Amino acid sequence: MDENNPVEFYKKLKEQLEATSKWPSNYLYKFIVKSETDKVDKIHKIFDNMRAVINSKKSKNGKYTSISITVNLRDPDDVIKKYKEVGEIEGVISL
């Protein structure tokens, strides 16, 4: 993500999502976070009650956890909303 201009980043992302997908659609999020239980739990909680499929995998040394989340969303605005919610958790890397 372009940390210098998040407004422009999300605008561009929305345009790409509108051009490449029919909505509602499944969307795959990928995050990397230090393997601190509270951070992993916070990400899981953001997608609670959404019928999301969540897969977590710890790195070889257990220091980091990769989290893949597939969820059906109504439109690109919903995709961006979830990115912003996860972005409030310190230390999360969005891929």
N, C-alpha and C positions, 0 to 999 in steps of 0.2 A: 504494500500500500504506500501511496505517496503521503508520507507524514507531513510534508510541507503544505500540502493542499488537499485535505480530505474531501472538501466539497467537490472539487474537480474530479477526484478519484471516483466518488460515488455517482456523480453525474455520468461519467464515462461507463462505469459498470452497469448502470441502469440502461443506458443506450444499447450496450452489448447484449444484455439479457433480453431486452425487448426484441432485438433483431435475430437472436439465435434460438429462442425457445417459445413454445406455445404455453400459455398459462391457463389454469394452474399447472404446475410442473414439479417434478422431483428436483431437488437441488442438493449438491454434495458440498459440504463445508469440510475443510481440513484445517486443524489447528495443532500447534505444538506448544506445550507448556511444561514448566518444571514439574516434576512428579510430586507436587504438594497436594495432598488430598483435598484441601479446601478449594484450590483453584480448579481442579478437575471436577469436583462436585458443583461448583458454581456454573461451569459450562453445561453440565448435565441438566441443572435446574432451569437454565434458560430455555431448554428444549423440552421440558416436562409437558405432559398432556398434549403432545403434538403428533403422537405416533411416529416419532423419529426413530430411525435405526442408528444406534450409536455403537461404534467400535473404538476401543481404546487399546493401545499397545505401548508398553514401556520400552525405552531404548535398551540396548545391550547392557549398559551399566546401570540402568534403572533411574538415571538422573532426570530424564525427560519422558513425557508421555505424548504420543501422537493420538489425536482424536479425530475420527472421521464420522460425520453425521449426515445421513441422508434423510431429508424431510420434504413432504409435499407442501408447497407454498402457493398462495393465490397469484402473486405478482412480484415483479422486481422490487417493489417497495418493501415487501415482507422480507425479502432476502437481505436488503440493506439494513433494515431494522435489527435483524438478528446479528449482523456483523457489528453494528454499533453497540448492542448490548454486551456482546462478548468482548469488544474492544475496551470496555470499562474495567475489565479484569486486568490488573497489572501483570506484565510479562508474557502475555499470550501472543504468539506469532500466528498470523493468518496466512495460509498458503493459497 
